[in-house]
Amino acid sequence: MDDLYSQDPNKCLSSIICIKNSVIGSNRQKGSVIAQGIVPRLIYLLKDKNTKIEVRIEATVTIGSLAKGTADHVELLLHSGTSQILLDILEESEPRLIDAALCCLRSLSQHSNPSDVKYTIRNIQKLLTFASPKESLQRQSCVASILTSACKTAVDQNIVCSVGAPAVLGALLDVSNNSLRISVVTCLAAMCLNNPLAANEIKNTTHNQKIIPHHLIIFMSREYPIDVQLSASKCMTNLHRAGAISAYDRTILFRTLPCLVRLCQIEYSEVHRTIAADTLAYLTEVDSDLQQLAAISNQLVEALVDLLNCPSDSARGAALKAFASLGANDEDIRKRIIDTKFLMERVVVGLSEENKEVRLAAVRCLHSLSRSVQQLRTTFQDHSVWRPLMALLTDSPSIELLTAASSALCNLLLEFSPAKEPMIQQGVVQLLATITSQPSPSLRLNGVWALMNLAFQAEQRLKSQILTALGTDQIFRLLADSDTKVIMKTLGLIRNLVSPRMHTDTMMALHGPQVMQGVVLVLEGPHMPDVKEQALCILGNIADGERARDHIMSNEDVLKKLIDYMTHPAPCLQESAVFCINNLTRRGEPGAIERQTRLKEMGVVNILQQLLSTTDTILFNRVKAALTQFADV
């Protein structure tokens, strides 16, 4: 250790080589060496251009070895400014030092959080110069791996793409080296993940008259190593999900999907099957045709069930994700999955797993399967899936887990679900009211949506419980939300609270002024017609109440708004306004004559008669029905 600080370059070199050899393959030795404080000395030697070149090279290699240690080891190196020093070295001219710096950067990028290393446009441009076809395989592979870590956000992806990375990497796909192919294709996959701009650039990049997807199709063939097949299918999956390749493209239907289904089968290793299942889950997540095609392919369901029995968390998580995707849209697929022996037991067990990724995958699978009306009434009741779900929700879950779990709640709280009553007894109303106050729009949406489902055809006491838990102020906040979907579901909740007719008078007697204030808030706001239509439908429900309708008739401002919407350009608003007028003026009900006279004085009959010329069938029938209510018309 003393020789490391010697001014004699040969002694210093011997010391570094000794340290390097001692830390190879041993995290304990790495920790011991770091604890003795040698990292600052290695970094000093690394960046000192007056130091003997062999010393600088060995210092770089040693730091590269330390970078393969624990997360704490890597964090210390990064906080010491190692990555920037290595990037600066790339501007020098000594080939051996550059090689060592590239390898060290690769180790740092593979064992650190993506946000820990910052790359400028100049850095990326310089890195790409070491990936040209004339460079060594090692350099090319290092650059591809480093650039993979550089594709953190959409901005980063676009920068990497804009400086010509697809063309440089695309040229390397002709090189007959499988390790390089995996590195390059993995980088391309990272570059186009959720990025339509980069995906289209990669899709259309040509080298030797072959576009990049042409190479990927070939790499998915059985003649290539499984790791090559997996990396190629993942890249094709990312290109598809980013919108560059259609789900109906032959390369997706007949190459990518079958490749992933095949690699999920029992004869392959657990590691490979896990990656295949995870990628298949992403490929099929949103497209029902791909889900159906995958579900009937090559005993996939059985293969995924077997993967659920594997010891690793990642394998079980991947299988649950795949089941979640497969059952997202099709009732027959959901039934087939649920009917698979022991599957629901494994999903329920997954909800209580220690590993957070497995728990999240189990919740997503539960959410997907809970879309089945039949299963909500049978299998879900048999397994009491609401118990572990409620336990998760009350145990300080992450935002991601809370979002997935509250999505499942929306289905479990539907009117016909047997889980509804026991969940109410366990305090689900207050829990959902709390979720509606979350900063995340998705969580607010799920909270209101679940409450809306809960309020549908509910008893009076439950409706009052919901209103009490939410509070007037929170309802107004939700009606003024920045997310239109949240506003729509809040209006749906209010509509369920004031209907059917037997509950309308009671609810309006208790909360009438607040409900009316909320409706006016929406009608006066800068909302799209479909949002305002929901507010008018609430007025239609209120107008159906024997005493509740007085809240409309006594409000001059609301009456004027109703009349204005009768002549609105949007047919849906006209239809809803006329429907409300019809309910207000219905013959034979107490006070009908007085209400008809009042509305006639405000010009309603004249407007209705003008609307008889409409070509809209629904509006015409509603206008005709409303006119028949007026006694002397």
C-alpha positions as CSV (number, residue, x, y, z in Angstrom):
1,M,0.0,0.0,0.0
2,D,2.9,2.4,0.8
3,D,4.3,1.9,-2.7
4,L,1.1,3.2,-4.2
5,Y,2.1,6.6,-3.1
6,S,5.7,6.2,-4.2
7,Q,7.2,8.7,-6.6
8,D,9.0,5.8,-8.3
9,P,6.6,4.9,-11.2
10,N,7.8,1.2,-11.2
11,K,7.0,0.7,-7.5
12,C,3.7,2.5,-8.0
13,L,2.9,0.2,-11.0
14,S,3.8,-2.9,-9.1
15,S,1.5,-1.8,-6.2
16,I,-1.5,-1.2,-8.5
17,I,-1.0,-4.6,-10.2
18,C,-0.9,-6.3,-6.8
19,I,-4.1,-4.4,-5.7
20,K,-5.8,-5.2,-9.0
21,N,-5.1,-8.9,-8.6
22,S,-6.3,-9.0,-5.0
23,V,-9.7,-7.5,-5.8
24,I,-10.6,-9.5,-8.9
25,G,-13.8,-11.6,-8.1
26,S,-14.0,-10.6,-4.4
27,N,-16.4,-8.0,-3.2
28,R,-14.9,-8.4,0.3
29,Q,-11.4,-7.5,-1.0
30,K,-12.9,-4.6,-3.0
31,G,-14.5,-3.3,0.2
32,S,-11.3,-3.7,2.2
33,V,-9.2,-1.8,-0.4
34,I,-11.8,1.0,-0.7
35,A,-12.0,1.3,3.1
36,Q,-8.2,1.9,3.1
37,G,-8.8,5.0,1.0
38,I,-7.0,4.2,-2.2
39,V,-9.7,5.4,-4.6
40,P,-8.6,9.1,-4.5
41,R,-5.0,8.0,-5.2
42,L,-6.1,5.8,-8.2
43,I,-8.2,8.7,-9.6
44,Y,-5.3,11.1,-9.2
45,L,-3.0,8.7,-11.1
46,L,-5.7,8.2,-13.7
47,K,-6.2,11.8,-14.6
48,D,-2.5,12.9,-14.3
49,K,-1.3,13.1,-17.8
50,N,2.4,13.3,-16.6
51,T,2.1,9.9,-15.0
52,K,3.6,6.9,-16.7
53,I,1.1,5.5,-19.2
54,E,1.3,2.0,-17.8
55,V,0.4,3.3,-14.4
56,R,-2.6,5.1,-15.7
57,I,-3.8,2.0,-17.7
58,E,-3.5,-0.2,-14.6
59,A,-5.2,2.4,-12.4
60,T,-8.1,2.4,-14.9
61,V,-8.3,-1.4,-15.0
62,T,-8.3,-1.5,-11.2
63,I,-11.1,1.1,-11.0
64,G,-13.0,-1.0,-13.6
65,S,-12.7,-4.0,-11.3
66,L,-14.0,-2.0,-8.3
67,A,-16.9,-0.9,-10.5
68,K,-18.0,-4.6,-10.7
69,G,-18.5,-4.6,-6.9
70,T,-21.5,-3.7,-4.8
71,A,-23.8,-0.7,-5.3
72,D,-22.0,1.1,-2.5
73,H,-18.7,0.6,-4.2
74,V,-20.1,2.0,-7.5
75,E,-21.7,4.9,-5.7
76,L,-18.4,5.9,-4.1
77,L,-16.6,5.8,-7.5
78,L,-19.3,7.9,-9.2
79,H,-19.3,10.5,-6.4
80,S,-15.5,10.7,-6.9
81,G,-16.1,12.0,-10.4
82,T,-14.8,8.8,-12.1
83,S,-17.2,8.8,-15.0
84,Q,-16.3,12.3,-16.2
85,I,-12.5,11.6,-15.9
86,L,-13.0,8.4,-18.0
87,L,-15.0,10.4,-20.6
88,D,-12.2,13.0,-20.8
89,I,-9.7,10.2,-21.4
90,L,-11.5,9.3,-24.5
91,E,-10.3,12.6,-26.0
92,E,-6.7,11.4,-25.6
93,S,-4.7,9.4,-28.2
94,E,-3.3,6.4,-26.4
95,P,-5.2,3.3,-27.7
96,R,-4.6,1.1,-24.7
97,L,-5.7,3.8,-22.2
98,I,-8.8,4.4,-24.3
99,D,-9.6,0.7,-24.3
100,A,-9.3,0.5,-20.5
101,A,-11.4,3.6,-20.1
102,L,-14.2,2.2,-22.3
103,C,-14.2,-1.1,-20.4
104,C,-14.3,0.8,-17.1
105,L,-17.2,3.0,-18.3
106,R,-19.1,-0.1,-19.4
107,S,-18.7,-1.6,-15.9
108,L,-19.8,1.6,-14.2
109,S,-22.8,1.9,-16.6
110,Q,-23.9,-1.7,-16.0
111,H,-23.7,-1.5,-12.2
112,S,-25.1,1.9,-11.5
113,N,-28.4,3.7,-11.6
114,P,-28.9,5.2,-15.0
115,S,-29.2,8.7,-13.6
116,D,-25.8,8.6,-12.0
117,V,-23.8,9.1,-15.2
118,K,-24.4,12.1,-17.4
119,Y,-23.5,12.1,-21.1
120,T,-23.3,15.3,-23.2
121,I,-23.9,15.3,-26.9
122,R,-20.1,15.6,-27.4
123,N,-19.6,12.5,-25.2
124,I,-22.0,10.5,-27.3
125,Q,-20.5,11.7,-30.5
126,K,-17.0,10.7,-29.3
127,L,-18.3,7.3,-28.1
128,L,-19.7,6.6,-31.5
129,T,-16.3,7.1,-33.2
130,F,-15.2,4.0,-31.3
131,A,-18.0,1.9,-32.8
132,S,-17.2,2.2,-36.5
133,P,-16.7,-1.1,-38.4
134,K,-12.9,-0.6,-38.4
135,E,-12.7,-0.6,-34.6
136,S,-12.2,-3.7,-32.4
137,L,-15.0,-5.9,-31.2
138,Q,-14.3,-4.9,-27.7
139,R,-14.6,-1.2,-28.4
140,Q,-17.8,-1.7,-30.4
141,S,-19.4,-3.8,-27.6
142,C,-18.4,-1.3,-24.9
143,V,-19.9,1.6,-26.8
144,A,-23.2,-0.2,-27.3
145,S,-23.4,-1.1,-23.6
146,I,-22.5,2.4,-22.5
147,L,-25.1,4.0,-24.9
148,T,-27.7,1.6,-23.5
149,S,-27.3,3.2,-20.1
150,A,-27.4,6.6,-21.7
151,C,-31.0,6.1,-23.0
152,K,-32.6,7.0,-19.7
153,T,-35.4,9.4,-20.7
154,A,-37.1,10.3,-24.0
155,V,-34.8,13.4,-24.2
156,D,-31.7,11.2,-23.8
157,Q,-33.0,8.7,-26.3
158,N,-33.6,11.5,-28.8
159,I,-30.1,12.9,-28.3
160,V,-28.5,9.5,-28.9
161,C,-30.7,9.0,-31.9
162,S,-30.1,12.4,-33.4
163,V,-26.3,12.1,-33.5
164,G,-26.5,9.1,-35.7
165,A,-26.4,6.1,-33.3
166,P,-29.0,4.0,-35.3
167,A,-26.8,4.2,-38.4
168,V,-23.6,3.4,-36.6
169,L,-25.1,0.5,-34.6
170,G,-27.0,-0.8,-37.6
171,A,-23.8,-1.2,-39.5
172,L,-22.5,-3.5,-36.7
173,L,-25.3,-5.9,-37.2
174,D,-23.4,-7.3,-40.2
175,V,-20.5,-8.3,-37.9
176,S,-20.6,-12.1,-37.2
177,N,-20.2,-12.0,-33.5
178,N,-23.1,-12.9,-31.2
179,S,-21.9,-11.1,-28.1
180,L,-21.7,-7.9,-30.2
181,R,-25.1,-8.5,-31.7
182,I,-26.6,-8.8,-28.2
183,S,-25.0,-5.6,-27.1
184,V,-26.0,-3.7,-30.2
185,V,-29.6,-5.0,-30.3
186,T,-30.0,-4.3,-26.6
187,C,-29.0,-0.7,-27.1
188,L,-31.4,-0.3,-30.0
189,A,-34.2,-1.7,-27.8
190,A,-33.4,0.8,-25.0
191,M,-33.3,3.6,-27.5
192,C,-36.8,3.0,-28.9
193,L,-38.5,2.1,-25.6
194,N,-41.7,4.1,-25.4
195,N,-40.2,6.6,-28.0
196,P,-42.1,6.8,-31.3
197,L,-39.5,9.2,-32.8
198,A,-36.6,7.0,-32.1
199,A,-38.5,3.8,-33.0
200,N,-39.4,5.2,-36.5
201,E,-35.8,6.3,-37.0
202,I,-34.5,2.8,-36.1
203,K,-37.1,1.0,-38.2
204,N,-36.1,3.0,-41.3
205,T,-32.3,2.9,-40.8
206,T,-30.7,1.1,-43.7
207,H,-27.2,-0.5,-44.1
208,N,-26.2,-2.4,-47.2
209,Q,-29.8,-2.1,-48.4
210,K,-31.2,-3.8,-45.3
211,I,-33.3,-2.1,-42.7
212,I,-32.6,-2.9,-39.0
213,P,-35.8,-5.0,-38.6
214,H,-34.6,-7.3,-41.4
215,H,-31.6,-8.2,-39.2
216,L,-33.8,-8.6,-36.1
217,I,-36.1,-11.1,-38.0
218,I,-33.1,-13.2,-38.9
219,F,-31.8,-13.1,-35.3
220,M,-35.0,-14.6,-34.0
221,S,-34.3,-17.8,-35.9
222,R,-33.5,-21.0,-34.0
223,E,-30.0,-21.2,-35.5
224,Y,-28.9,-18.2,-33.3
225,P,-28.2,-18.5,-29.6
226,I,-31.2,-18.0,-27.4
227,D,-29.8,-14.7,-26.0
228,V,-29.6,-13.3,-29.5
229,Q,-33.2,-14.4,-30.2
230,L,-34.4,-12.8,-26.9
231,S,-32.6,-9.5,-27.5
232,A,-34.0,-9.4,-31.1
233,S,-37.6,-10.2,-30.0
234,K,-37.4,-7.6,-27.3
235,C,-36.2,-4.9,-29.7
236,M,-39.1,-5.8,-32.1
237,T,-41.5,-5.7,-29.2
238,N,-40.3,-2.2,-28.3
239,L,-40.6,-1.0,-31.9
240,H,-44.1,-2.3,-32.0
241,R,-45.2,-0.8,-28.7
242,A,-43.7,2.6,-29.7
243,G,-45.9,2.5,-32.8
244,A,-43.3,1.9,-35.5
245,I,-44.5,-1.6,-36.4
246,S,-48.2,-2.6,-36.4
247,A,-49.6,-5.5,-34.4
248,Y,-50.8,-6.9,-37.7
249,D,-47.4,-6.8,-39.3
250,R,-46.2,-10.3,-40.3
251,T,-42.9,-9.7,-38.4
252,I,-44.9,-9.4,-35.1
253,L,-47.6,-12.0,-35.8
254,F,-45.4,-14.7,-37.3
255,R,-41.9,-14.1,-36.0
256,T,-41.8,-12.1,-32.8
257,L,-44.8,-13.6,-31.0
258,P,-44.1,-17.2,-31.9
259,C,-40.4,-16.8,-30.9
260,L,-41.4,-15.5,-27.4
261,V,-44.0,-18.2,-26.9
262,R,-41.5,-20.9,-27.9
263,L,-38.9,-19.6,-25.5
264,C,-41.4,-19.7,-22.6
265,Q,-41.6,-23.5,-22.9
266,I,-40.4,-25.8,-20.2
267,E,-37.3,-27.2,-22.1
268,Y,-35.5,-23.8,-21.9
269,S,-33.6,-22.5,-18.9
270,E,-35.5,-20.5,-16.1
271,V,-33.5,-17.4,-16.9
272,H,-34.4,-17.4,-20.6
273,R,-38.0,-18.3,-20.0
274,T,-38.3,-15.4,-17.5
275,I,-37.1,-12.9,-20.1
276,A,-39.3,-14.4,-22.7
277,A,-42.4,-14.2,-20.5
278,D,-41.6,-10.7,-19.4
279,T,-41.2,-9.5,-23.0
280,L,-44.3,-11.4,-24.1
281,A,-46.3,-9.6,-21.4
282,Y,-45.2,-6.3,-22.8
283,L,-45.9,-7.3,-26.4
284,T,-49.4,-8.5,-25.8
285,E,-50.4,-6.0,-23.0
286,V,-52.7,-3.7,-25.1
287,D,-53.7,-5.6,-28.2
288,S,-56.5,-8.2,-27.9
289,D,-55.7,-10.0,-31.2
290,L,-52.1,-10.6,-30.0
291,Q,-53.5,-11.8,-26.7
292,Q,-55.8,-14.3,-28.4
293,L,-53.1,-15.5,-30.7
294,A,-50.7,-16.0,-27.8
295,A,-53.2,-17.8,-25.6
296,I,-53.9,-20.5,-28.2
297,S,-50.2,-21.0,-29.0
298,N,-48.2,-24.0,-28.0
299,Q,-49.4,-24.7,-24.5
300,L,-48.4,-21.3,-23.3
301,V,-50.7,-21.2,-20.3
302,E,-49.3,-24.5,-19.0
303,A,-45.7,-23.2,-19.5
304,L,-46.5,-20.0,-17.6
305,V,-48.1,-22.0,-14.7
306,D,-44.9,-24.0,-14.5
307,L,-42.9,-20.8,-14.5
308,L,-45.0,-19.7,-11.5
309,N,-43.6,-22.7,-9.6
310,C,-40.0,-21.6,-10.2
311,P,-38.0,-20.5,-7.1
312,S,-36.8,-17.1,-8.4
313,D,-38.9,-14.0,-7.8
314,S,-38.2,-12.7,-11.3
315,A,-39.7,-15.9,-12.8
316,R,-42.9,-15.8,-10.8
317,G,-43.2,-12.0,-11.5
318,A,-42.8,-12.5,-15.3
319,A,-45.4,-15.3,-15.3
320,L,-47.9,-13.2,-13.4
321,K,-47.3,-10.2,-15.8
322,A,-47.9,-12.5,-18.8
323,F,-51.2,-13.8,-17.3
324,A,-52.2,-10.2,-16.7
325,S,-51.6,-9.3,-20.3
326,L,-53.3,-12.4,-21.8
327,G,-56.5,-11.9,-19.7
328,A,-56.8,-8.2,-20.2
329,N,-59.6,-8.2,-22.8
330,D,-61.0,-11.6,-23.6
331,E,-63.5,-13.4,-21.3
332,D,-62.7,-16.9,-22.7
333,I,-59.0,-16.4,-22.1
334,R,-59.7,-15.2,-18.6
335,K,-61.9,-18.2,-17.9
336,R,-59.2,-20.6,-19.2
337,I,-56.5,-18.9,-17.0
338,I,-58.7,-18.9,-13.9
339,D,-59.7,-22.6,-14.5
340,T,-56.1,-23.6,-14.6
341,K,-55.4,-25.7,-11.5
342,F,-53.9,-23.9,-8.5
343,L,-53.5,-20.6,-10.5
344,M,-55.7,-18.5,-8.3
345,E,-54.0,-19.8,-5.3
346,R,-50.7,-18.7,-6.7
347,V,-52.1,-15.2,-7.5
348,V,-53.4,-14.8,-4.0
349,V,-50.1,-16.0,-2.5
350,G,-48.3,-13.5,-4.8
351,L,-50.3,-10.6,-3.2
352,S,-48.5,-11.4,0.1
353,E,-45.0,-12.0,-1.4
354,E,-42.1,-10.1,0.2
355,N,-40.7,-9.1,-3.2
356,K,-42.4,-5.9,-4.3
357,E,-42.1,-6.7,-8.0
358,V,-43.9,-10.1,-7.5
359,R,-46.6,-8.3,-5.4
360,L,-47.1,-5.7,-8.1
361,A,-47.4,-8.4,-10.9
362,A,-49.9,-10.3,-8.8
363,V,-52.1,-7.2,-8.3
364,R,-52.0,-6.5,-12.0
365,C,-52.9,-10.1,-12.7
366,L,-55.8,-9.8,-10.3
367,H,-56.9,-6.6,-11.9
368,S,-56.9,-8.2,-15.3
369,L,-58.9,-11.3,-14.2
370,S,-61.3,-9.2,-12.1
371,R,-62.8,-7.8,-15.4
372,S,-64.8,-11.1,-15.6
373,V,-68.3,-10.6,-14.3
374,Q,-68.7,-14.4,-13.8
375,Q,-65.4,-14.8,-11.9
376,L,-66.2,-11.9,-9.6
377,R,-69.3,-13.9,-8.5
378,T,-67.6,-17.3,-8.2
379,T,-63.8,-17.8,-8.2
380,F,-63.0,-14.5,-6.6
381,Q,-65.5,-15.0,-3.9
382,D,-64.2,-18.6,-3.2
383,H,-60.7,-17.3,-2.7
384,S,-61.6,-14.1,-0.8
385,V,-59.1,-12.1,-2.9
386,W,-60.3,-8.9,-1.3
387,R,-58.6,-9.7,2.0
388,P,-54.9,-9.7,0.8
389,L,-55.8,-6.8,-1.5
390,M,-57.2,-4.7,1.4
391,A,-54.1,-5.6,3.5
392,L,-51.9,-4.3,0.7
393,L,-53.8,-1.0,0.5
394,T,-53.5,-0.3,4.2
395,D,-49.8,-1.1,4.4
396,S,-48.2,2.1,2.9
397,P,-47.9,0.7,-0.6
398,S,-45.8,2.4,-3.3
399,I,-47.7,4.7,-5.8
400,E,-47.3,2.0,-8.5
401,L,-48.8,-0.7,-6.3
402,L,-51.5,1.5,-5.0
403,T,-52.5,2.5,-8.6
404,A,-52.7,-1.2,-9.7
405,A,-54.6,-2.3,-6.5
406,S,-57.1,0.6,-6.7
407,S,-57.8,-0.4,-10.3
408,A,-58.7,-3.9,-9.1
409,L,-60.9,-2.4,-6.4
410,C,-62.9,-0.6,-9.1
411,N,-64.0,-4.0,-10.3
412,L,-64.4,-5.7,-7.0
413,L,-66.8,-3.0,-5.9
414,L,-69.2,-3.4,-8.8
415,E,-72.9,-3.7,-7.7
416,F,-73.0,-7.5,-8.3
417,S,-69.7,-8.4,-6.6
418,P,-70.0,-10.5,-3.4
419,A,-66.8,-8.8,-2.1
420,K,-68.5,-5.4,-1.9
421,E,-70.2,-5.8,1.5
422,P,-67.2,-7.3,3.4
423,M,-65.0,-4.6,2.0
424,I,-67.4,-1.8,3.1
425,Q,-67.2,-3.3,6.6
426,Q,-63.4,-3.2,6.4
427,G,-63.5,0.6,5.8
428,V,-63.0,0.7,2.0
429,V,-65.1,3.9,1.7
430,Q,-62.7,6.0,3.8
431,L,-59.8,4.4,2.1
432,L,-61.1,5.4,-1.3
433,A,-61.9,8.9,-0.1
434,T,-58.3,9.2,0.9
435,I,-57.1,8.0,-2.5
436,T,-59.1,10.7,-4.2
437,S,-56.8,13.3,-2.5
438,Q,-53.6,11.8,-3.9
439,P,-51.3,13.9,-6.2
440,S,-51.4,11.2,-8.9
441,P,-54.2,11.7,-11.4
442,S,-54.4,8.0,-12.0
443,L,-55.0,7.4,-8.3
444,R,-57.6,10.2,-8.0
445,L,-59.4,8.6,-11.0
446,N,-59.3,5.1,-9.5
447,G,-60.6,6.4,-6.1
448,V,-63.5,8.3,-7.7
449,W,-64.2,5.4,-10.1
450,A,-64.4,2.9,-7.3
451,L,-66.7,5.2,-5.3
452,M,-68.9,5.6,-8.3
453,N,-69.2,1.9,-8.7
454,L,-69.9,1.6,-5.0
455,A,-72.7,4.2,-5.2
456,F,-74.5,2.5,-8.0
457,Q,-77.9,1.2,-6.8
458,A,-76.6,1.4,-3.2
459,E,-78.6,1.8,-0.1
460,Q,-79.3,5.3,1.3
461,R,-77.0,4.8,4.3
462,L,-74.0,3.9,2.0
463,K,-74.6,6.9,-0.2
464,S,-74.6,9.2,2.9
465,Q,-71.4,7.4,4.1
466,I,-69.7,8.1,0.8
467,L,-70.7,11.8,0.9
468,T,-69.6,12.2,4.5
469,A,-66.2,10.5,3.8
470,L,-65.5,12.6,0.8
471,G,-66.8,15.9,2.0
472,T,-68.1,18.8,0.0
473,D,-64.8,20.5,-0.4
474,Q,-63.2,17.4,-1.9
475,I,-66.0,16.9,-4.3
476,F,-65.5,20.5,-5.6
477,R,-61.8,19.9,-5.9
478,L,-62.5,16.8,-8.0
479,L,-64.9,18.7,-10.2
480,A,-62.2,21.3,-10.8
481,D,-59.5,18.7,-11.4
482,S,-57.0,19.1,-14.2
483,D,-57.8,15.6,-15.5
484,T,-61.0,15.5,-17.5
485,K,-61.5,11.8,-16.7
486,V,-61.5,12.5,-13.0
487,I,-64.2,15.2,-13.5
488,M,-66.3,12.7,-15.6
489,K,-66.1,10.0,-12.9
490,T,-67.0,12.5,-10.2
491,L,-70.1,13.5,-12.1
492,G,-70.9,9.8,-12.5
493,L,-70.6,9.4,-8.8
494,I,-72.9,12.4,-8.1
495,R,-75.4,11.0,-10.7
496,N,-75.4,7.6,-8.9
497,L,-75.9,9.3,-5.5
498,V,-79.0,11.2,-6.6
499,S,-80.6,8.2,-8.4
500,P,-82.8,6.2,-8.7
501,R,-85.9,8.3,-8.1
502,M,-86.6,6.8,-4.7
503,H,-83.3,8.3,-3.4
504,T,-83.4,11.6,-5.2
505,D,-85.5,13.6,-2.8
506,T,-83.7,12.3,0.3
507,M,-80.2,13.0,-1.1
508,M,-81.2,16.4,-2.4
509,A,-82.8,17.3,1.0
510,L,-79.6,16.5,2.7
511,H,-77.0,17.8,0.2
512,G,-79.1,19.7,-2.4
513,P,-77.2,23.1,-2.3
514,Q,-73.8,21.4,-2.6
515,V,-74.9,19.2,-5.5
516,M,-76.4,22.1,-7.4
517,Q,-73.2,24.2,-6.8
518,G,-71.1,21.4,-8.2
519,V,-73.3,21.0,-11.3
520,V,-73.2,24.8,-12.0
521,L,-69.4,24.7,-11.5
522,V,-69.1,22.3,-14.4
523,L,-71.7,23.9,-16.6
524,E,-69.9,27.2,-16.3
525,G,-66.5,25.7,-16.8
526,P,-64.5,25.5,-20.1
527,H,-65.3,21.8,-20.6
528,M,-66.0,19.7,-23.6
529,P,-69.7,18.8,-24.4
530,D,-69.4,15.2,-23.1
531,V,-68.4,16.6,-19.7
532,K,-71.3,19.1,-19.6
533,E,-73.6,16.4,-20.8
534,Q,-73.0,14.5,-17.6
535,A,-73.8,17.6,-15.5
536,L,-77.1,18.0,-17.4
537,C,-77.9,14.3,-16.8
538,I,-77.6,15.0,-13.1
539,L,-80.1,17.8,-13.5
540,G,-82.3,15.4,-15.3
541,N,-82.2,13.0,-12.3
542,I,-82.9,15.9,-9.9
543,A,-85.8,17.0,-12.1
544,D,-87.2,13.5,-11.7
545,G,-87.6,14.0,-7.9
546,E,-90.9,15.1,-6.5
547,R,-89.4,17.7,-4.1
548,A,-85.8,17.7,-5.5
549,R,-86.9,19.5,-8.7
550,D,-87.6,22.6,-6.6
551,H,-83.8,23.1,-6.4
552,I,-83.9,23.7,-10.2
553,M,-87.1,25.7,-10.4
554,S,-86.0,28.1,-7.6
555,N,-82.7,28.7,-9.3
556,E,-83.1,31.3,-12.1
557,D,-79.5,30.9,-13.2
558,V,-79.8,27.1,-13.7
559,L,-83.1,27.5,-15.6
560,K,-81.5,30.0,-18.0
561,K,-78.6,27.6,-18.5
562,L,-81.0,24.8,-19.3
563,I,-82.7,26.9,-21.9
564,D,-79.4,28.0,-23.4
565,Y,-78.3,24.4,-23.8
566,M,-81.5,23.5,-25.7
567,T,-80.1,25.5,-28.6
568,H,-76.4,24.5,-28.2
569,P,-74.6,23.3,-31.3
570,A,-73.8,20.0,-29.6
571,P,-76.7,17.5,-30.1
572,C,-75.8,15.6,-26.9
573,L,-76.3,18.8,-24.8
574,Q,-79.6,19.6,-26.5
575,E,-80.9,16.1,-25.9
576,S,-79.9,16.2,-22.2
577,A,-81.4,19.7,-21.7
578,V,-84.7,18.7,-23.3
579,F,-84.8,15.5,-21.2
580,C,-84.5,17.6,-18.1
581,I,-87.3,19.9,-19.3
582,N,-89.5,16.9,-19.9
583,N,-88.9,15.6,-16.3
584,L,-89.7,19.1,-14.9
585,T,-93.0,19.4,-16.8
586,R,-94.4,15.9,-16.5
587,R,-98.2,15.9,-16.4
588,G,-100.2,14.7,-13.5
589,E,-97.5,15.4,-10.9
590,P,-97.8,17.9,-8.0
591,G,-97.0,21.5,-9.2
592,A,-96.7,20.5,-12.9
593,I,-99.0,23.3,-14.1
594,E,-97.0,25.9,-12.2
595,R,-93.7,24.6,-13.6
596,Q,-95.1,24.4,-17.2
597,T,-96.4,28.0,-16.9
598,R,-93.1,29.3,-15.6
599,L,-91.1,27.6,-18.4
600,K,-93.5,28.6,-21.0
601,E,-93.0,32.3,-19.9
602,M,-89.3,31.8,-20.3
603,G,-89.8,30.7,-24.0
604,V,-89.3,27.0,-23.6
605,V,-92.3,26.0,-25.7
606,N,-91.2,28.2,-28.6
607,I,-87.7,26.7,-28.6
608,L,-89.2,23.2,-28.5
609,Q,-91.4,23.9,-31.5
610,Q,-88.4,25.3,-33.4
611,L,-86.5,22.1,-32.5
612,L,-89.1,20.0,-34.2
613,S,-87.3,20.7,-37.5
614,T,-84.2,18.8,-36.3
615,T,-82.9,15.8,-38.3
616,D,-81.5,14.2,-35.1
617,T,-83.9,11.3,-34.4
618,I,-83.1,11.1,-30.6
619,L,-83.5,14.9,-30.2
620,F,-86.7,14.9,-32.2
621,N,-88.3,12.2,-30.1
622,R,-87.3,14.0,-26.9
623,V,-88.7,17.3,-28.1
624,K,-91.9,15.7,-29.1
625,A,-92.2,14.0,-25.7
626,A,-91.5,17.3,-23.9
627,L,-94.1,19.2,-25.9
628,T,-96.9,16.7,-25.0
629,Q,-96.4,17.6,-21.3
630,F,-97.6,21.2,-21.8
631,A,-101.4,21.1,-21.2
632,D,-102.4,23.7,-23.8
633,V,-99.9,23.0,-26.6
